[in-house]
Amino acid sequence: MKLQAAIDRVSLEEAKKIAHDLDGIVDIIEFGTSIIKDYGLETLKTQDIKLEKSKLLLDLKTNDEGKYEFEKGFETAADILTVMGGSSKDTIEQTYAVTQAVNKDILIDLIETTDDKIDQVSDCKNAIFGLHHSKDSGKNFDAVASVAQFAQKHPDIKKIAVAGGINIDQAKKIAQQGIATTIIVGGQIAGASDPVKAAKEFMEVIQ
Amino acid sequence: MKLQAAIDRVSLEEAKKIAHDLDGIVDIIEFGTSIIKDYGLETLKTQDIKLEKSKLLLDLKTNDEGKYEFEKGFETAADILTVMGGSSKDTIEQTYAVTQAVNKDILIDLIETTDDKIDQVSDCKNAIFGLHHSKDSGKNFDAVASVAQFAQKHPDIKKIAVAGGINIDQAKKIAQQGIATTIIVGGQIAGASDPVKAAKEFMEVIQ
């Protein structure tokens, strides 16, 4: 299982520092939507954000204009971009096509996405499907149960990421469960007083 | 009825030029999502984007972290910000609360939003509900029929904007229909060889 550490709501300098500190410690480093909307892709293109060992995910959260946003996004050092599962099927298909063409990765963010829409786009075989509990909806998220339920409903989907206030106990349980392929951890790593130490603790429990 | 002119997929310099040219000609000038994701709110805060007469809308398309994004967004010269109807009810309520607190405006973008979700947030009485056909889904959008259908399903919603490839004929018909309170026009104005002339033609048919 892979560990993705998300960095959000900090200055670009701080985000870059955390990212470089975590490079090689976690599998994927995410620059969250807040970093993109605060600083913009044009700025990110000019910054030293390329990672040596970890993959870089930009949480673009595309809702429309899929081709434009993904082409722009992949002009940065990003290896993985995200599209909203709640966007139109056409948008998801456009972003998937751009991603396949450049041989990179896409995560479909399933916040509030209906099962019907998931079924409509489940033929995007190389996409990562991201189970994602809205941050704004508080802490009532049972990640383990959500992953089990998702896998039962959508048995053909193999790449599953899960996000939403995941702590070290939940990470351990998700790893033991053996369904999800990536866990995404936000504040528990990037917001820790020692992000590298926190990341190593998460890596340990998911092995 | 108000006219909102959306500016997208151009450089920030070009966007600013079009915005200042259209200031006072149209009611609302929109900096589209592409401008925000390309340049970022931190940059937009430092730029001369304040308008003298027209209102400024930033098409933030918030999906999560509603409070953070709207507080950041309103640090710019924006009068109106947008949230996705497909985000969680909590996100929409957070963004609505921030907007009310600063006495500004919010547009809920209804791309792919279910009727059930619209009903859940229809008590956001001061929100503008934006009927929005995904750009990526092509041209099969009957704006007039969509507005009529929406008003029938949601009779309590009074502020209705409509967007999606609207040309001058459709604008005229929507004005005659008398339901929508704002029409949003993109490329037909901002992409015209003479945006001011195009905007004036739209203003004329919607009076």
Chai-1 contact restraints between the chains, C-beta under 6 A:
chainA,res_idxA,chainB,res_idxB,connection_type,confidence,min_distance_angstrom,max_distance_angstrom,comment,restraint_id
A,R9,B,Y68,contact,1.0,0.0,6.0,A-B,restraint_1
A,K37,B,L41,contact,1.0,0.0,6.0,A-B,restraint_2
A,D38,B,G40,contact,1.0,0.0,6.0,A-B,restraint_3
A,D38,B,L41,contact,1.0,0.0,6.0,A-B,restraint_4
A,D38,B,E42,contact,1.0,0.0,6.0,A-B,restraint_5
A,Y39,B,G40,contact,1.0,0.0,6.0,A-B,restraint_6
A,Y39,B,E42,contact,1.0,0.0,6.0,A-B,restraint_7
A,G40,B,D38,contact,1.0,0.0,6.0,A-B,restraint_8
A,G40,B,Y39,contact,1.0,0.0,6.0,A-B,restraint_9
A,G40,B,G40,contact,1.0,0.0,6.0,A-B,restraint_10
A,L41,B,K37,contact,1.0,0.0,6.0,A-B,restraint_11
A,L41,B,D38,contact,1.0,0.0,6.0,A-B,restraint_12
A,E42,B,D38,contact,1.0,0.0,6.0,A-B,restraint_13
A,E42,B,Y39,contact,1.0,0.0,6.0,A-B,restraint_14
A,K61,B,N63,contact,1.0,0.0,6.0,A-B,restraint_15
A,N63,B,K61,contact,1.0,0.0,6.0,A-B,restraint_16
A,N63,B,M84,contact,1.0,0.0,6.0,A-B,restraint_17
A,D64,B,S134,contact,1.0,0.0,6.0,A-B,restraint_18
A,D64,B,K135,contact,1.0,0.0,6.0,A-B,restraint_19
A,D64,B,D136,contact,1.0,0.0,6.0,A-B,restraint_20
A,E65,B,K135,contact,1.0,0.0,6.0,A-B,restraint_21
A,G66,B,D136,contact,1.0,0.0,6.0,A-B,restraint_22
A,Y68,B,R9,contact,1.0,0.0,6.0,A-B,restraint_23
A,M84,B,N63,contact,1.0,0.0,6.0,A-B,restraint_24
A,G86,B,G86,contact,1.0,0.0,6.0,A-B,restraint_25
A,G86,B,E112,contact,1.0,0.0,6.0,A-B,restraint_26
A,S88,B,E112,contact,1.0,0.0,6.0,A-B,restraint_27
A,S88,B,S134,contact,1.0,0.0,6.0,A-B,restraint_28
A,S88,B,D136,contact,1.0,0.0,6.0,A-B,restraint_29
A,S88,B,S137,contact,1.0,0.0,6.0,A-B,restraint_30
A,D90,B,D136,contact,1.0,0.0,6.0,A-B,restraint_31
A,D90,B,S137,contact,1.0,0.0,6.0,A-B,restraint_32
A,T91,B,S134,contact,1.0,0.0,6.0,A-B,restraint_33
A,T91,B,D136,contact,1.0,0.0,6.0,A-B,restraint_34
A,Q94,B,D136,contact,1.0,0.0,6.0,A-B,restraint_35
A,E112,B,G86,contact,1.0,0.0,6.0,A-B,restraint_36
A,E112,B,S88,contact,1.0,0.0,6.0,A-B,restraint_37
A,S134,B,D64,contact,1.0,0.0,6.0,A-B,restraint_38
A,S134,B,S88,contact,1.0,0.0,6.0,A-B,restraint_39
A,S134,B,T91,contact,1.0,0.0,6.0,A-B,restraint_40
A,K135,B,D64,contact,1.0,0.0,6.0,A-B,restraint_41
A,K135,B,E65,contact,1.0,0.0,6.0,A-B,restraint_42
A,D136,B,D64,contact,1.0,0.0,6.0,A-B,restraint_43
A,D136,B,G66,contact,1.0,0.0,6.0,A-B,restraint_44
A,D136,B,S88,contact,1.0,0.0,6.0,A-B,restraint_45
A,D136,B,D90,contact,1.0,0.0,6.0,A-B,restraint_46
A,D136,B,T91,contact,1.0,0.0,6.0,A-B,restraint_47
A,D136,B,Q94,contact,1.0,0.0,6.0,A-B,restraint_48
A,S137,B,S88,contact,1.0,0.0,6.0,A-B,restraint_49
A,S137,B,D90,contact,1.0,0.0,6.0,A-B,restraint_50
